[in-house]
């Protein structure tokens, strides 16, 4: 199994389990929510013209939004620049 397939299968098996609790806002993000929202961000970035291999700078504090964007880039093959 390839790494990306492995990562995309985790939310399927654990969709209702909590993946992250944002320390500042207290927001809880489940594996399923993370996957769905990361895929939406990924699709939005692709619609804006980004393609696999493009670099995307992520300038955010540690937060649930950072994680969503990081995984969205990861799923699409965008290079994350932190």
Secondary structure in CASP SS format (residue, H / E / C, confidence):
PFRMAT SS
TARGET T0000
AUTHOR 0000-0000-0000
METHOD secondary structure of the structure
MODEL  1
X C 1.00
X C 1.00
X H 1.00
X H 1.00
X H 1.00
X H 1.00
X H 1.00
X H 1.00
X H 1.00
X H 1.00
X H 1.00
X H 1.00
X H 1.00
X C 1.00
X C 1.00
X C 1.00
X C 1.00
X E 1.00
X E 1.00
X E 1.00
X E 1.00
X C 1.00
X C 1.00
X C 1.00
X C 1.00
X C 1.00
X C 1.00
X E 1.00
X E 1.00
X E 1.00
X H 1.00
X H 1.00
X H 1.00
X H 1.00
X H 1.00
X H 1.00
X H 1.00
X H 1.00
X H 1.00
X H 1.00
X H 1.00
X H 1.00
X H 1.00
X H 1.00
X H 1.00
X H 1.00
X H 1.00
X C 1.00
X C 1.00
X C 1.00
X C 1.00
X C 1.00
X C 1.00
X C 1.00
X E 1.00
X E 1.00
X E 1.00
X C 1.00
X C 1.00
X C 1.00
X C 1.00
X C 1.00
X C 1.00
X H 1.00
X H 1.00
X H 1.00
X H 1.00
X H 1.00
X H 1.00
X H 1.00
X H 1.00
X H 1.00
X H 1.00
X H 1.00
X H 1.00
X H 1.00
X C 1.00
X C 1.00
X E 1.00
X E 1.00
X E 1.00
X C 1.00
END
